[in-house]
C-alpha cells in the first residue's frame, strides 16, 4: 500500500501554447507516467502549472496541435491570465509564445 502512495501519478496532463493571435493549442498530452513527465519538464522550465483534473481530462482527448474548443475559451483565458499575472507579464509581453500546463 505504501508503495502505491509513493508511486502516485497524475491521471492526465496537458500543455498548451498560446501565441496571442489564435486559440491556444495542445502541445503535449499524456496520462499517468507520461503526465508526470510533462509536469516534470514544465517545472524544470518554470512553466506555470494549473491543477484541474476534469479540464485536463477533457483536453487530453484532443490531438496534438488542436486548438482548444470554443466552449473552453473562457476558462482557458482565465488560466492564461493568471499565469501571465504570476509571472508579472501580460499577453502582449509574451512575444507571441507562452506555454502552460494543466
Steps between C-alpha positions, in 0.01 A plus 500: 500500500779743588668431165181598313489833684863571419438422134193723470476631145303783351209357307538752215710801405468734204734775381354793312669756278354846450646732238262791563350480153283189492353258750742312727615168358586163655878448499524193723259259662541187703369288782662343808879470450497717188294761689760497777774556240311794344465655846868437581611671178263792563642548851855475367425787261300708750178458305202591721287200594126499557341194655153407378454127440164537325626764255822307436294189426287689249801657328693169501242366252617751240785438257833678492482843335120512535359834608298492819124482438309827504293394802823497708627844394388675817650254749827477305514880469467528879779246551727678252426838659592359841819343360605832343414684823715277724788552259448877509423505128212570266411311181654789305834433677498137392669569171253271331582190710376368832469144622291388798437155641176367644 
